[in-house]
Amino acid sequence: MSIHLHINHNDMRNRNLALILNHLHQNSPISRAELSSQLGINKASISTIIRELIDRGIVIENGVKSGSQDVGHPSIDLQINPDAGRIIGISIQSTQVTAVITDVSPNILWRKTIDLPKIGGMEMGLLTVKSLIQEVCNLARSQDLPILGLGLSIPGMVDIETNRLLAAYELGWQNFDLNSLMEGNEDINFYVGNEAHMSGLGERYFGSLEKSACTLYINWGMDISGAILINENVVPGIMGLAGEVGHISLDPTGELCQCGNRGCWNTLVNFKSLLKYMQPNKEAEKITRQAGCNEASLDNMCINSFVELVRLGDKPTLAALEKSAHWLGIGLASLINLFNPDLIILGGPLSQTFDFVYPTVQAEINQRALTWQSGSCVVQPSRHGQDGCLIGAVATVIWNIFNNPEEPIRKTFRRKIKK
């Protein structure tokens, strides 16, 4: 039986609108004629859509194109308007939550970080997050520009169909409807996701993935997680749970993981394991003082203090990092054999140690990955470092507007932006 698919005028317009927005974002400045040529959309359709986007303040003209030879009708460069609106990004980490307001570029225009309460568990933690969301929404509204959306990054497993947090092991949170954090701000487009997925998308939009066909983004911090990007789009999985690489079993008789399994990759390379590798050293309770921090022991050392010790060349710290790098490389080699990526990006707080771990990681990849694959895969650090989750939350808002443009544009850009 043959199936005939009917594509109506609105479907085609929305497809063209998405193509134009994404291409403008990635290739500005660019002229109407170049858009038509590169996208294969006729000039009349390009002109109509660009006229509407300019009228709504989403696109701006950026002067006559350099070297334009058109007689009577010089080519005019176009670009996405950085002030088309404001975007809110929220990143929840193990001990703190950070909020930013950005333009579309995205330049961070405002930032605030607050500590999560040490007592009160999930309830108090979520109240803290909700309070910060209300504060940042109020501030964004005061800027008299459309709020394009709010992206929330969380270190856990999220059902992206319902925005329900299933489990965030490093936070000790589980089974919570994250939509309730937006009470009173339901008019703002709200997007939730795992921190690795969002960070990977941030690299897609504002990083180093322009020419990558298959990328693995590894978020390395308190725990380790990942995102799979095919042709620069994140693979979500049926519930949004794809990329939980930290829970691949590497040692069946190993340490019990928070997920209930034993010997997960996470138990061998997360920050807690790094501290365990340091424990046998007799000076373990003293070395934190070298980093100029106030922590009394390894039990409450923070990642930034650990990184500072690495930079100071502390031998027990470097020995622990070397052991973690060994397991990191083993896991990455397996992922290379599975996905055959051309690029692996190492992000998250512990990626600050990239220069120290890279030689060991690459040596393990060279030894364990298939020869043909290891030689074609590049491993490099994230462009955004510790801000990866925040930039990813912002990128998620932009992705949803650019790839599902009709409803967000109708809802958000009801009037032309005030100049």
PECOR-V575455 format. One record per run of one state. SS is the DSSP state (2 for helix, 1 for strand, 0 for the rest). FROM is the first residue (numbers start at 0). TO is the last residue. Records with the same first field share a line. If there is no record, write none. Layout:
# PECOR-V575455
SS: FROM-TO + FROM-TO
This chain:
# PECOR-V575455
0: 0-7 + 27-28 + 39-41 + 55-57 + 64-74 + 80-80 + 84-84 + 92-94 + 102-106 + 115-119 + 141-145 + 154-155 + 159-162 + 168-171 + 182-188 + 206-212 + 220-222 + 230-231 + 234-243 + 247-247 + 249-254 + 256-260 + 262-262 + 269-269 + 279-285 + 291-296 + 300-301 + 312-313 + 339-341 + 347-347 + 368-369 + 374-376 + 381-383 + 403-403 + 412-418
2: 8-26 + 31-38 + 42-54 + 81-83 + 120-140 + 177-181 + 194-205 + 244-246 + 264-268 + 270-278 + 286-290 + 297-299 + 302-311 + 314-338 + 348-367 + 370-373 + 384-402 + 404-411
1: 29-30 + 58-63 + 75-79 + 85-91 + 95-101 + 107-114 + 146-153 + 156-158 + 163-167 + 172-176 + 189-193 + 213-219 + 223-229 + 232-233 + 248-248 + 255-255 + 261-261 + 263-263 + 342-346 + 377-380
